[in-house]
Amino acid sequence: MREIFRRKYFISLSYMLIAIVGVVAWMNIPMEMAPDLRLPSVTVSYTWGSTSPEVMEQEITRRVESVATRLRNVERIRSVSNEGRSSVTITFEKGTPVEYRILELQEYLYGLRDEFPPQIRQPNINRSIPQELQEQETFMAWSISGDRSSRELYQFATQQIRLQLLGHEGLAEIDIQGAEDPALTVRFDTPLLERYGFNPEQILMQIRDRLNWRSSGFVEQSSTRLSMLIPPQFESVEEIRQMKITVPNSTRQIVLADIARVEIEDYPVKSLKRLNGKPALTMIFVRESGSDAMGLAETMRAEMERIAAALPDDITLQLERDSTEDLRAQFGDLQYQSAFSLLFVFVILLIFIRRFRAPFVILGSILFSLLMSLSILFFLDYTLNVLTLAGLTVALGMIIDNAVVVFEQLNPKLPPDREKRLDHIRSELPYTLVPVLGSTLTTVGIFIPLFFAMEELQLFLVPLAVALTLTLVSSVLIALSWIPYSLIWLVPGTIKKEERGLKKKLNRWLNALLLRTFYWRRKLRWAFYIGLIALFGIPLFAIDEPDWEETRWPEFTRTYFDNRSDIDPVIGGLTYKFFNETYFGTPWRGQQQERIFINIRTPQGTPMEEIDKMARDFETIALPYADAFDYFETDISEYFGARLFFYIKDDYLYRSEPYQYYSEAIYLATQIGNSAISVSGLDDGFSTGFGGGFSGQRITLRGFSYDELLLLAEDISARLKRNPRVQDVDIHAVGWGRNDMFQYVLNLDDETLTMKGLNRRELLEAIQLDVNPTNIRGQVEMNGERMYLVGSNQAQTGYEEDFLDRARRSGDNLFKISEVAQLTREQTMNQIIRENQSYSRSLAVDFLGPPRLASNYIESVLDEVPVPVGASIQYGGGFFSWGQSDQLDNYLLLLLLTVLSVWMIVSALLESWRDPLVVILAIPLSLIGVMMGALYHDINFDQGAIAGTLLAVGVVVNNSILLIHEKQRCRGLGIHGLRSWVQVYRNKMRTVMITSLTTMGGLLPLILFGSNEFWTDLAIVVIWGLGTSLTLILILMGIWERDSPES
């Protein structure tokens, strides 16, 4: 060791290299809002018009699940079938090469094309990401709008934007959404078809044959065989209109235009979007994984401004979303906040150490540790994102701790002569190994149980753990080398002065005061224990009330459970108040910009034209106030209705125009019926038509037969309704969303069909144009462009009577639907869920009475219900507990393993079984401050607060290790009893105070000048946690020590 620190130039050049590499890494490390966290699962999505969930499940979902079972390493298959949409999520085992499985899946899905109806379009296959990061998945989104058709806008977006920008490094794709594929639509005059006996299917087949390439054989030339192809016969829509058709049972011919309208239109849309009342398309910019998000975003902004200047005046580009804005704002705030943090830390160190050069030694250790960890992150291909930044921030307090521990051990009694300094450091430096290694290894030990965490939790915590571990390892190396090097070569030595008599008397008086204080503190220790327990609380509220008929709990405890609403607030203390008044997680928030939000929810089956008309009414009344809005956008869908967002300019927030429009929008909403409409955003909002809901009593049925589960649900419903307190039982409940899904069922009478000379296929062909608005007959080609061929009826049937009683023809037979079938309207599930091919159905019970009475009655009914083989009934747990039991068990397992690993590491370092318990028992001291800070500032306990809690717990554990290690040192010197704690306080409490106060001072600017909730919550939690733990450590540490005879 002595020879190493003699090599002044070697150490100097080493730190110069760390600084240069660290600065280069800082300038070149990619920055992004969130890392690439993709789960080992794939989601396959299909769409099919407005098809009911039951048909989607039978025709699409089952087939996709069947091919998914052929894949290797499949762990779970979960499917959701909605109206017109099918989604199958395939979860693979850990370590599975998912990209190769996607290729296999694509081959299997390609083989299903012939089994699917012709209306089914190509599926979307996407990798799954954690729900918490789904909002950050979109790197950047722009809108292009104008008084043009969507096809024209699509061509502009493709040629002027997509083709020009795809060559930029880091940009993977630009996905243009909102432009549907073209469709050649043939709208037949159904009465004419039936009058003359035309078959629309045959006409569509003729059109398709003449608009496709057809083979006409081959010719042989020498040794080569050449295929002969006939190109499409039509080059324009007019030629198709003039296509000659022979009248059945006649030699007369007519043209297609006599019995149908032929147009090229967009594929029948189920959703559309407008920007400022004009048609709009959305362009999603997809970033390559690992590329610099901030640099790429700036490049894309500049390129889009250049492109916008060259576009026609009636076409506008609007930035909808940039995921790097938040990251850019955070980095901008952190730049000047870090300057104030360094200033505060410098002042605190200067106050305690009282030497001008000394704070630079500790600050240098912090700086070199961060630069070294950044360099390692850069070479390991990690990016600087919200998780790695959180890891670096959490490590900051421990970096300061390590630096201060080493400095405070070496700096006192530092000789002025360099040779003597080398001997001094060689003798004192080993005493820092246990506290420094203990603080580092215990923090790293917290993340050892990650190997047992759930897959999704690992994705979040591993980047944070890597950044934290690298920073701590770097801080150990830097603290054990930089600070000794600085004290030898850069800091002048302390000139040891002979102690004066007054100072000796003051030291003796202080020792006596501490000794007497510790003596009386021990006498009053039970008062301190009771006060601490009362402050922290006894968390009996966390115990669920048992089922008294089947529990082993003593009967006398029932008194507590019957009166727990009055007892828990008294004995629960701060813990009860914290868990009942603190929101855990990130609450839903809209964009920070003020806006007006209008939500229109229409009944099932409302045509797109009607929804569009209502949305246009709100857009029309907004035109006189257009200057008050940055822009307004409209999203319309057959599935959810319409959503309108009006983004208000900051300059108009204190003017009347937005509020005038707000009032007019509310008035317009009151005039519209048969729809649920809400207007919100400014002052009190307005809502009507959304209705109420059921109570929280839910029953879940699972089984492999859909029909058996339906019969079981109907049986349970009938049994429950025998009690007059049961107002209603919804056997089609799914989640907590809308449940007004109905479907029409056509029940055919086979005997009547046979008597009329019909069969099922002929009847369905006769009504095809009425019941299927997207009657696709494959794809055709015209002028080199592929498009869908769609046949429909000119006058869509709008009333049930028209559909049932209109005369129809099939061949030579005339009939009415009402003669051969019965049409019924039935309620159905709006979502069918299957997991590993097992169906799940929920029942919502609306029970008038207290929850306990409802639970007892429902359980008594379920005990008497016969359950079919393979089915199961689950009762208990509301919406917020769905799927949470496994996660909660995993969290508890992680907590137990974390405490165990910390205890084992500290035991190994301190060579003791008892002393590590003191270190672990110090953790609740910081948690008291964390809870007090969260309650006082009314913060949401989400990612920032969790990271702050880790930092506070880490520092208080380090401080406890430092004090206990010094206690062991005193024990080794033969100092016992209260006098040993006097020495501990005199020798190490200053170090504990410097560590805590510098960490608190470094984070204080995040509260004073912070604008980002993540960093503000982190700082609040750390400052309260460290402040409280420091106070309680001063009061309680060593309170259990008995006095020795020599004291």
C-alpha positions, 0 to 999 in steps of 0.5 A, a space after each residue: 500500500 505504501 508503495 502504491 501511494 508513492 507513485 504520484 504520477 501513476 495515480 494522477 494520470 489514472 484519474 486524468 484518464 478516468 476524467 477524459 473517458 468519463 466526459 467522452 462517455 457523457 457526451 456520447 452515451 445515448 439518452 432515452 426516456 425509457 430503456 428497451 423493456 420488452 417482455 418475452 411475449 407476442 400479441 397477434 391482433 386481427 380485425 373483422 368489421 363489427 363481428 360479435 365477440 362470439 363469432 370472433 372467438 369461434 372463427 378467428 381466436 380459436 384458430 390462432 390459439 391452435 397454431 400458437 400451441 405448435 410453437 416451442 417454449 410456450 408458457 401461457 396463451 391468453 386471448 381476448 375477443 371483442 367486437 370486431 377484434 381478436 387479440 392473442 397474447 403468447 408468453 414464452 419461457 424465459 430465455 426463449 429467442 422470441 424473434 425466431 418464434 415470431 418467424 415461425 408464427 408468421 408461417 403458421 398464420 400464413 397457412 390460415 389464410 384459406 380458412 379465414 373469411 375473405 374479409 379478414 385482413 393481415 394480422 398485426 404481430 407486436 412484442 409486449 412491453 410493461 404497461 407502465 411504459 406503454 405511453 413511452 413506447 411511441 418515440 414521436 408522433 406527427 399529424 398531417 392534415 388538410 382539405 384533401 382526401 385521405 388518399 392524397 394525404 397518404 401520398 404526401 406523407 409517403 413521398 414527402 416525409 417517409 421516403 425522405 426521412 427513413 435514411 436517417 440513422 436511428 430511425 427504424 420506421 414511419 408508420 402512417 395510420 388513418 389511411 385505409 386501403 382503396 376498395 372497388 365498391 359495387 353498390 347493387 340495386 337489390 330490387 332490380 337484382 331480385 326482379 330479373 334474377 341476378 346473382 350478385 355473387 356471380 357478378 362480383 366473381 366476373 369482376 374479380 376474374 377480369 381484374 386479376 392476372 390469369 394464366 393462359 398456358 405456356 409456349 416453348 421456345 428452344 429449351 425455354 418454357 414461357 408462361 402466358 398471362 392475361 392482364 386485367 381487362 379494365 383500366 378505369 372505373 368507367 370500363 367496369 360500369 360498362 361491363 355487359 351482363 346477360 339477363 338470366 333466362 334471356 339473351 338480352 344484355 345490360 351494363 353493370 351501371 344499370 343495376 349498380 353504382 361502382 366507385 373507388 372508395 376507402 375500405 369501410 372504416 371503423 374509425 377516423 381522425 380529424 385535426 382542426 376539423 380537417 381530415 388527418 393522418 397520424 405518422 408514428 416514428 419508430 426509433 431503433 433500440 439503443 439509438 440516441 433518442 434526444 439527438 434523433 428527436 432534434 434531427 426529426 424536428 428540424 427535418 419536419 420544419 424543413 418539409 413543412 415549409 415546402 408543403 402546399 399551404 392547405 396542408 399542415 403538420 402538427 407535432 402530437 407527441 414527443 417522448 423526449 420532451 420530458 427527458 429534455 426538461 429533466 436534463 435542463 432542470 438537473 443542470 442548474 439544480 446540480 450546481 446548487 447541490 454542489 454549492 450546498 454540499 460544499 458549504 456543509 462540508 466547509 462548516 464541519 471540516 473548516 478547511 477550504 481544500 478538504 471539501 474539494 477532496 470529497 467532491 472530487 471523489 463524488 465526481 470521479 465515481 460518477 464519471 467512472 460509472 458512466 464510462 462502464 455503462 457506456 461500454 456495456 451499451 446501456 443508455 441514460 434513461 429514467 431507470 439508470 438515472 434513478 440508479 445513479 441518484 440513489 447511489 449518490 448518498 452512498 457515494 458521499 457516505 463512502 467518501 466521508 467515512 474514508 476522509 473522516 478516518 484519515 484526516 484527523 491527526 494527519 501528519 505534516 510530513 509526507 513520509 509520516 502521512 504514508 505511515 498514517 494512512 497505512 495504519 488507518 485505512 484498514 479501519 475504513 474497509 468494514 464500513 465502506 464494504 458494508 455499505 456497498 455490499 448491503 446495498 448490492 445485496 438488496 438486489 440479489 433477490 431479483 433473481 427470484 422476482 417476477 419477469 416484469 419486475 426484473 425488467 424494471 429493476 435490473 437496469 436500476 440495479 446495474 447502474 447502482 451497483 456499478 456506481 457503488 463499486 466505482 465509489 469504493 475504488 475511488 474513495 479508497 484511492 483518491 482520498 488517500 492520494 489527495 490527503 498525501 499530495 494535495 492537502 496540507 497537513 494539520 499542525 498539531 497544537 498542544 491542547 490547552 487546559 480549557 479545552 481539556 476541561 471542556 472535553 471532560 465536561 462533555 464526556 461527563 454530560 454524555 455519560 449522565 445523559 446516556 445513564 438517564 436515557 437508559 433509565 427511561 428506555 421503556 418510555 422511548 420504546 413505547 413512544 416509538 411503537 406508538 409513533 410507528 403503530 401496530 399494523 393490525 389493520 393489514 390482517 384480513 378479517 377471517 371467515 369465522 366458520 372455518 377459521 382457527 382464530 380465537 373467538 375473543 379476537 372477534 371483538 377487535 374485528 367488530 370494532 376495528 374501524 374505531 381501534 385501528 386509527 388509535 393503535 395503527 399510528 403513523 403506519 395506518 394514516 400513511 396507508 389510508 391517506 397515501 395514493 400508491 402508484 401514479 394516478 391518471 393524468 392528462 397532458 399538462 397543457 390545459 384542454 377541454 375534453 368532450 367524450 361522446 359514447 353512443 349505443 351499440 350499432 350507431 352508424 359512423 355517419 351519426 357519430 361523425 355528425 355529432 362530433 362535427 357539431 362540436 367542431 362547428 361551434 369551436 370555429 369562432 374561437 379557433 384563435 384560443 386553441 393551439 389545435 383541436 383533434 377529433 377521434 371517432 370510432 364505431 367501438 367507443 363513439 367520439 373523443 374531442 380534445 381542444 388544447 388551449 393556448 396559455 395566453 387565453 387561459 385568463 380570457 373569456 373565449 375558452 370559457 365561452 366555448 366551454 359553456 356552448 359545448 355544455 349547452 349543445 351536449 344537453 340538446 343531444 339525446 340517446 347518447 352519453 356525453 361528457 364535457 370536462 376540463 374547465 370549471 365544473 363539467 357536464 355528464 349525462 347518460 353514462 349511468 351507474 354500476 354494480 356493487 363490488 360483489 363478483 363471481 368468476 367462473 372458469 371452464 373449457 366449455 363456453 356453453 357450459 359456463 353460460 348455463 352455469 351462470 344462468 343457474 347461479 343467477 336464478 338461485 341468487 335472485 330468490 333473495 329480494 335483496 339481490 336487485 340484479 345479476 349481470 352474467 355478462 360482466 367483464 371488467 368495469 367498462 360498458 356492458 351493453 353488447 347485444 347481437 341478433 341471432 337468426 334461428 332458421 326453421 329447417 322444415 319450412 326451408 325444405 318445404 320452400 325448396 331452399 337450403 341454408 346456404 342459398 338463404 344466406 347468399 340471398 341476405 348477404 348484401 343486407 347483413 354484411 356491409 363489408 362483403 369483400 370478395 378478395 383483392 383485385 388490381 387496376 392500373 397497378 394498384 391493389 384494392 379490395 373488391 366490396 359488394 353492398 346494397 345501395 339502401 342498407 336495411 335500417 329496420 327489423 320489419 324491412 329485413 324480415 318482411 321484404 320479398 326475396 328471390 333465390 333462384 325461382 323461389 320467392 320467400 320472406 325471412 319471417 316465413 323461414 326464420 326467427 330473429 332474436 336480440 340477445 345480450 352477450 359478453 362484450 369481451 371473451 377471455 380465454 387463458 390456456 384455452 380455458 374460458 373466464 366469465 364474471 357475474 356482477 351481483 347488485 346486493 342491497 345490504 352490508 358487504 358481510 351480509 352479501 358475502 355470506 349469502 353469496 357463499 351459501 348459494 355457491 355451496 349448493 351449486 353443482 359445478 360441471 367437470 372441468 369448471 370452477 367457481 371463484 368468489 372474493 376480491 374486487 377489481 383492484 385485487 385481480 391478478 395481484 395475489 401472485 404479485 403481492 406474494 412475490 413482493 413479500 418473498 423479495 422483502 424477506 430475501 432482502 432482509 435475509 441477504 442484508 443480515 448475512 452480509 453484515 454478519 459476515 463483515 462484523 463477525 457477529 450474529 447480534 450486532 447486525 440485528 441493530 443495523 436492520 432494526 435501524 431501517 424503521 427509523 428512516 421509514 418513519 420519516 418517509 411516511 411523515 414526509 409523504 403525508 405532510 407534502 401529500 405526494 403520490 408514492 410512485 417511482 420517485 418516492 420508492 427510489 428515495 426510500 431506497 436511498 434513505 434506507 441505504 444511508 441509514 444502514 450505512 450509518 448504523 454499520 459505521 456506529 456498530 463497527 466503532 462500537 466493536 472497535 471500542 470493545 476490542 480496546 476494552 472499553 465497555 458500557 456507557 463509556 464505549 458509547 461516549 467514544 462512539 458518539 465522539 468519534 463517529 457521530 460527526 461522520 454520520 451527521 456529515 453524511 446525512 446533512 450533505 445528502 440532504 443538502 445535495 437534494 434540497 435544490 430538487 425541492 426548491 427549484 424542481 418542476 419534475 415530480 419524480 425528482 421532487 418526490 425523491 428529494 422529499 422522501 430522502 430529506 424527511 427520512 434522513 432527518 428523522 433517522 438522524 434525530 432518532 439515531 442520536 436519541 436511541 443508539 445504544 439505549 439498550 447498553 447496560 452500565 459497566 462497573 467502571 462507569 
